[in-house]
Structure formats: structure tokens, C-alpha cells
């Protein structure tokens, strides 16, 4: 608790270059301590707290956090990963949490953890790297929260182009690894969201929407009319 008080009480501004220099050194040391705590306690809240070190503008190289998270989180048990996912969903639908934080969380933690949990690591046995899956109830909770209006508002989609893009990426991974087995009852929500992004003004979002729709077609039984529409759109 004392450590966390120190972390959250770090002043945002210093009056001298010397103070700023020692502040950045102190921040990097605290981030390493927090990473050690995450490795020991496997605490989802503190794992996401690490992201603040990647969001604060500073001369400190925080890239070690990304490497740490990618190495550490896929080794968590299924229960710990589910707890992480559920905690993130709470943040995802919380309008007080910045879009930038949600983007970074999905890009560097949530989507890689879902993906890497199914990919054998070099030098690690498949028994370790494929250590349990996310609970189907957690995946359904994500679909309901992110795609059924809680995230985007009662008037439909539009949570921001950057966040839409990260949701598309995560959806693509979830459909590929969990689709037919866990999300058959939520096909309509999945395809509706992906289809809505096919007309996005942002080319990256549009391309990811094509990928998501193709993964959907591969995972679920899809009417031929939809397949022809997608093929025609891609070929245009």
C-alpha cells in the first residue's frame, strides 16, 4: 500500500531540470517494482496500472513494460486471465476512463494475451503456453459490453475510430479461436459491428473489418448472399 501511495503521488511537474531527472529515475524504478509485484501476485489491477508508465510523456524508455507483459501474462492461469479480462471490461464501459488508456490496454495487454494463449512459445512446452482458455461467459460479457450499446451509447456504434479499430482486432482473434464454440448465439452482434466498419473513412479500420468478416465467415455458417456481398466489395 505504501508503494502504491508513492506511485500515485508522483508529481506531474517539477520546477528544475535536476528535479525532473530524479523524478524520471524514480518512476522507472517504481515501474520495475510494480512489474515484480505483478509477476509475484498476478494482480490484474496492477497489471493495467503498468500501462500508466507507457502513457506518461517522459524520456524514460518504458518499452521493457511491453516485453514484460507479453512474456508474463500468457503464463497466467485461466482464472487469472479471466479476472484480468473482466476488470478490463469494467474499464472499457467506464466513460471516465480515457480512450487512449483503453486503446493501449487492448493493444498491449488484452488482444496479445488472448492471441498468445493459443500460440506455443519457442523454448516453452505447449502444455505451458496453451494453459487454459478464457471462460465463455467472459467472452460473452465482452461482446455484450463492447457491441451492444454500453460502450458506444444508445444510438449505435461510434466509440471513436481508434477504439473501434482495437475492438475489431480483438474480435478477429476471439472469432478465430472461440467463435463457433462459444459465440454462436451472438453472431448477429459480431457481424453487425464488423459490417458497420466496412464503410469507415479510415482505411486501416476498413481493412481490419474485412479481416474480421472473413474470419466470421470461416467460423460460422454464413448465408451465401453475405459471402457474395463481401467478395464483391473486396474486389471493387
Secondary structure, DSSP 4 states (H G I P E B T S, - for coil): -HHHHHHHT--S--SSHHHHHHHHHHHHHHHHHHHHHHHHH--HHHHHHTTHHHHS--SS--HHHHHHHHHHGGGS-HHHHHHHHHHHHHHHT-TTS-HHHHHHHIIIIIHHHHHHTTSPPTTS-HHHHT-----HHHHHHHHHHHHSSTTT-TT-S-S-HHHHHHHHHHHHHHHHHHHHHH-GGGHHHHHHHHHHGGG-SSHHHHHHHHHHHHHHHHHS---HHHHHHHHHHHH-
